[in-house]
Each structure stands twice: as C-alpha cells, then as structure tokens.
Amino acid sequence: MTITDTHTHLYSDAFDEDRKEVIQKAIDNRIKRFFIPAIDSETTKSMYALEKEFPKNVFLMMGLHPTSVMENYQEELQHVKDQFEKRDFYAVGEIGIDLYWDKSTLEIQKKAFRQQIQFAKEKGLPIVIHCRDAFDEIFEVLEQEKDDKLFGIFHCFTGTYEQAQKALSYNMKLGIGGVVTFKNGGIDKFLPKIPLENIVLETDSPYLAPSPYRGKRNDPVYILEVLKKLADLYNVTEEQVAEITTLNSCEIFGI
C-alpha cells in the first residue's frame, strides 16, 4: 500500500531540527510520495535541496502563493517562469486567493491567480488552489478560465457540499487533510456524498495537524489519521482509501 501526501511544506523551518527523521518515519509507514508546493522565490532553494536529498519521494510544484502576492508580484511570476525554463515541475501551485490575512491585495491576487492558471494550461499542468475566505472570488476566476485544459486540486477543502460540487465542476479534485478529523470541521457531514474518485489526501504539514494532534506541528505521518477517518466515513478499508486516492494523485500529477 502506497499513501500519497499531495501537499506538504517539508522545507519549512519547522522541520529544520529533524527533517530527515520525519520523512523517514513517514516512508516507513508507507507514505512514499510527497508533493511540495511553492510559496515564492525565497522557498525555491530549500525545495531543491529537499528534492536532492529524497529524489525518489519528493515531487515539486512551482508557483506564487497568494499571501506572497505583493507590489512586486510580476517579478515573482517571472521567477516562476524562469524556473520552468530550467526544469520540469508536477503542477503550478500553490496559487489562489487568500482574504484572511489581507483583503487589500484582492485585485492583484486575482491577476496573479489568472496568469498562473493560463501558464498551467500552456504547460498542460494541473493547478493546486489555495482558498481562504475566498470561495466566491476563486469561483469567479475559475468560471472565466474554465475549459478542457483546466484541472487540478482544490487544496485543503473546507467548504460546503454545494461549494464542493462547484469545485468538482471545474475538474478539480478535493484535497482532504486534518480538518476532516475536527469535531467542528463540518466537511465530514457531507464528504461521503463525494465519490472517493474525487478525493486526494494531504497534510499541509507543518500546519493543520489532525486530531488528536491538533495544535501541534503537523507531520506527514499524521496523514494516517486522515486515512482512518475517510475509511470510517466511506465504510471501506484503509487500503482501499490509500489505493484510490493515490491513483487519483497519479492521474492529476501525471505520474
């Protein structure tokens, strides 16, 4: 059984003291693939170092995170394009809109999101969407960009059933992580209505640790708690959840 973590920030300084041990523990627990989203130009070097140390397990994305969209965002987008000229990546991500931290940058966040979607289409790659307090704004852009070249993952999905259906209509799969284990998370109430073929697993580590580790640093090995929860919700075995969600990730990322 291979378990795939489709979204983890293993280059984060939260892992500086024990990164190798954390990754090896996950691998020993059959979590063998880690998809790594970019934040901005400052994370590129550490992402490459991570890939170099674990070349069989680490798969990189490249993109500009919405919270890093500032006045110099066009320079950052040029950095993204420059990296693609040097090598291949598995997705354009993570990209999107975040209105939790700063609403004043909404218009340039939209522009950066749209430009990166179009870039992903040119490359034939999936997008990995970050959405926080911005479902309406995300859907507005996706509605404008929808076509047969648009596909990807709605990372850390925390919306309603109706929003899930809308996300799926844009050829997205739902990234499900620790929130599904929260008592007040909400998505566990309707998730079984969504076929497992539309789900991928993620941790977003070091953030959003699942219960019973909520509030602590999230580690990739904690994806096992997400796996258990989904097996319970869907009334299938953990092996079935792992197999289906890993196949889904292979379909998205072209592995």
C-alpha positions in Angstrom: 0.0 0.0 0.0 1.3 3.4 -1.0 0.0 6.5 0.6 0.4 9.9 -1.1 0.7 13.2 0.7 -0.3 15.6 -2.1 0.5 18.8 -0.1 3.3 19.2 2.4 5.7 22.0 3.2 8.6 19.8 4.2 11.1 22.5 3.5 9.6 24.7 6.3 11.9 25.7 9.0 9.5 23.9 11.4 11.4 20.8 10.3 14.9 22.1 10.5 15.8 20.1 13.6 14.5 16.7 12.4 13.5 16.8 8.8 15.3 13.6 7.7 13.8 11.7 10.6 10.3 13.0 10.0 10.4 12.0 6.3 12.0 8.6 7.0 9.3 7.9 9.6 6.6 8.6 7.1 8.3 6.4 4.4 8.5 3.6 7.0 4.7 4.0 7.4 4.1 3.6 3.6 3.8 7.3 2.9 6.1 7.3 0.0 5.2 10.3 -2.1 5.3 13.9 -1.0 4.1 16.7 -3.3 5.7 20.0 -2.4 4.0 23.4 -3.2 6.0 26.5 -3.7 5.4 29.8 -1.8 7.6 32.3 -3.5 11.2 32.9 -4.7 12.5 32.6 -1.1 11.5 28.9 -0.9 12.9 27.7 -4.2 16.4 26.9 -2.9 15.2 24.9 0.1 12.7 23.0 -2.2 15.5 22.0 -4.5 17.6 20.8 -1.6 14.8 18.7 -0.3 14.3 17.1 -3.7 18.0 16.4 -3.9 18.0 14.5 -0.6 14.9 12.5 -1.3 14.8 12.2 -5.2 12.5 9.1 -5.2 9.9 10.6 -2.8 9.7 14.3 -3.3 7.8 15.9 -6.3 8.0 19.6 -6.7 5.4 22.2 -7.8 6.2 25.8 -8.7 4.0 28.9 -8.2 3.3 32.0 -6.3 1.3 31.7 -3.1 -1.5 34.3 -2.8 -0.1 35.6 0.6 3.1 36.4 -1.2 1.4 38.5 -3.9 2.7 42.0 -3.2 3.5 45.0 -5.4 6.4 43.1 -6.9 4.2 40.1 -7.9 5.1 40.4 -11.6 8.8 39.9 -10.6 7.8 36.8 -8.6 5.8 35.5 -11.5 8.8 35.9 -13.7 10.8 33.9 -11.2 8.2 31.1 -11.6 8.5 31.2 -15.4 12.3 31.2 -15.1 12.3 28.1 -13.0 10.1 26.3 -15.6 12.6 27.2 -18.3 15.3 25.4 -16.3 13.4 22.2 -15.4 10.0 20.4 -15.2 7.5 20.5 -12.3 4.4 18.5 -11.5 2.0 21.4 -11.0 1.6 25.1 -10.8 1.0 25.7 -7.1 0.1 26.7 -4.7 -1.9 29.5 -6.2 -5.2 31.2 -5.5 -6.7 33.8 -3.3 -6.4 34.4 0.5 -8.5 37.1 2.1 -7.9 36.1 5.7 -4.6 38.0 6.0 -5.0 40.9 3.6 -8.1 42.0 1.7 -6.3 45.0 0.2 -4.4 42.9 -2.4 -7.5 41.2 -3.8 -7.3 42.6 -7.3 -3.6 41.7 -7.8 -4.2 38.3 -6.2 -6.9 37.7 -8.9 -4.5 38.8 -11.6 -1.7 36.6 -10.3 -4.1 33.6 -10.0 -5.4 34.1 -13.5 -1.9 34.5 -15.0 -0.8 31.3 -13.3 -3.8 29.3 -14.5 -3.1 30.4 -18.0 0.5 29.4 -17.6 -0.5 26.0 -16.3 -2.7 25.5 -19.4 0.1 26.4 -21.7 2.3 23.7 -19.9 -0.5 21.1 -19.7 -0.2 21.0 -16.0 -2.6 20.9 -13.0 -3.1 23.8 -10.7 -3.2 23.5 -6.9 -5.5 26.0 -5.4 -5.2 27.8 -2.1 -8.5 29.3 -1.0 -9.1 31.0 2.4 -12.2 33.2 3.0 -12.4 33.5 -0.8 -14.7 30.8 -2.4 -16.7 33.4 -4.3 -13.6 35.1 -5.6 -11.9 31.8 -6.6 -15.0 30.6 -8.4 -15.3 33.8 -10.2 -11.9 33.4 -11.7 -12.4 29.6 -12.4 -15.7 30.4 -14.2 -13.8 32.7 -16.5 -11.0 30.3 -17.1 -12.9 27.0 -17.4 -12.2 24.8 -20.4 -10.9 21.3 -21.0 -7.4 22.4 -20.1 -8.3 23.4 -16.6 -7.8 20.8 -13.9 -6.1 20.3 -10.6 -6.7 20.1 -6.8 -8.7 22.3 -4.5 -6.2 22.1 -1.7 -7.3 22.0 2.0 -11.0 22.0 1.0 -13.1 23.4 3.9 -16.3 24.5 2.1 -19.9 23.3 2.0 -21.3 20.5 -0.1 -22.5 23.0 -2.6 -19.1 24.5 -2.9 -17.6 21.0 -3.2 -19.9 20.3 -6.2 -18.9 23.6 -7.8 -15.2 22.9 -7.3 -15.7 19.5 -8.9 -17.4 21.1 -11.9 -14.2 22.8 -12.7 -12.4 19.5 -13.0 -10.8 19.8 -9.6 -10.2 17.0 -7.0 -10.6 17.9 -3.3 -7.6 17.9 -1.1 -8.7 16.5 2.2 -6.5 16.8 5.3 -6.6 17.2 9.1 -9.8 19.4 9.0 -11.9 16.3 8.3 -11.0 15.0 11.8 -12.0 18.2 13.6 -15.3 18.0 15.6 -16.3 21.3 14.1 -14.7 20.9 10.7 -18.0 20.3 9.0 -16.9 18.5 5.9 -17.2 15.1 7.5 -21.0 15.6 7.4 -21.3 15.6 3.6 -18.0 14.1 2.4 -19.4 10.5 1.8 -21.7 12.1 -0.8 -18.5 12.8 -2.8 -17.1 9.7 -4.6 -13.6 8.8 -3.4 -12.5 9.1 -7.0 -12.7 12.9 -6.5 -10.5 12.9 -3.3 -6.8 13.1 -2.6 -5.1 13.1 0.7 -2.8 15.8 2.1 -1.4 17.1 5.4 -0.4 20.7 4.6 2.3 20.0 7.2 3.5 21.6 9.4 0.1 23.2 9.5 -3.4 21.9 10.4 -2.5 18.8 12.3 -5.4 16.3 12.6 -7.0 15.2 15.9 -5.6 14.0 18.3 -2.6 16.2 17.4 -4.5 19.4 16.8 -2.4 22.4 17.8 0.9 20.7 17.4 3.3 20.6 14.4 1.7 18.5 11.7 3.9 15.7 10.4 3.4 13.7 7.2 2.9 10.5 9.2 -0.3 12.1 10.6 -1.9 11.5 7.3 -2.7 8.1 8.7 -5.3 9.8 10.9 -6.9 11.3 7.8 -6.8 7.9 6.1 -8.5 6.3 9.1 -11.2 8.9 9.2 -12.0 8.6 5.5 -12.1 4.8 5.8 -14.7 5.2 8.6 -16.7 7.8 6.7 -16.8 5.8 3.5 -17.2 2.4 5.2 -14.2 0.9 3.3 -10.8 -0.3 4.3 -7.8 2.0 4.8 -6.1 0.1 2.0 -8.9 1.0 -0.4 -8.8 4.7 0.5 -5.0 4.7 0.1 -5.2 2.9 -3.3 -7.9 5.1 -4.7 -6.5 8.4 -3.5 -3.0 7.5 -4.7 -4.4 6.6 -8.1 -6.2 10.0 -8.1 -3.0 11.8 -7.4 -1.2 9.9 -10.2 -3.9 10.9 -12.6 -3.6 14.6 -11.6 0.2 14.9 -11.5 0.9 12.6 -14.4 3.0 10.0 -12.6 
